[in-house]
Amino acid sequence: PDEGLILEYILRAIAYPKDLAGKKILVTAGPTQEAVDPVRYLTNHSTGKMGYALARMAMLRGADVTLVTGETSLTPPPFVDTIRIKSAHDLFEAVTSRSEEQDIIIKAAAVADYRPAVVSDEKVKKSDGDLSLALERTEETLSYLGAHKRPGQLLCGFAMETEHMVEHAKEKLTGKHVDMIAANNVKVAGAGFGTDTNVVTLITEDGVEELAKMSKEEVASRIVDALLRLRGNME
């Protein structure tokens, strides 16, 4: 094997204590793509970096990790079961079909809230006038998981906001029956899509923890730490 693969085996063995050994963790990452016609789709700016960092960190700390990922330019972490999806419906099916067996689910993907109500079989041709697209709601994966969460299972969601971040995240926490929300504001320098850093606030029933700007891998480690504390409180 090449040096890179040898290094990955070494890191998996010694980089971190195995405080997630024996746990199954599912992480979602990246954007979804909602088809308009055979050549166009609606999407967002997510690169998948935060979700991939979470999957890698959970793997290094001993978990059995499943990564459900939208289309990205990233190479999935090694030693992780990677499931590739395109649409919000694909993600819903991939996650809910595997959710029952998971100890922790971390929903870091940027999932479309709406999709075209009708997908054209042929390329939609331009005309001289304007074009309107009728949109319909996509499946609410996080709500489904919260409503069907089994005893002892932990559920972490993400909330990306442009205003009233903490208030909106708290509403999501209670409304969707989630154990923790990792919230950030895309208008803050060093946070949001495409960056190697993030500025995250962790919100639980017990309080709000504001993290400083740090690398996404460091953020991932702090999120895992917080989830382990929650698990300890449940036991």
Secondary structure as UniProt FT lines:
FT   HELIX           3..14
FT   TURN            19..22
FT   STRAND          24..29
FT   STRAND          34..37
FT   TURN            38..39
FT   STRAND          40..42
FT   HELIX           49..60
FT   TURN            61..62
FT   STRAND          64..69
FT   TURN            78..79
FT   STRAND          81..84
FT   HELIX           88..96
FT   TURN            97..98
FT   HELIX           99..101
FT   STRAND          104..107
FT   STRAND          114..116
FT   STRAND          135..137
FT   HELIX           141..147
FT   TURN            151..152
FT   STRAND          154..161
FT   HELIX           165..175
FT   TURN            176..177
FT   STRAND          180..185
FT   TURN            186..187
FT   TURN            189..190
FT   TURN            193..194
FT   STRAND          197..198
FT   STRAND          201..204
FT   TURN            205..206
FT   STRAND          207..210
FT   STRAND          214..215
FT   HELIX           216..234
//
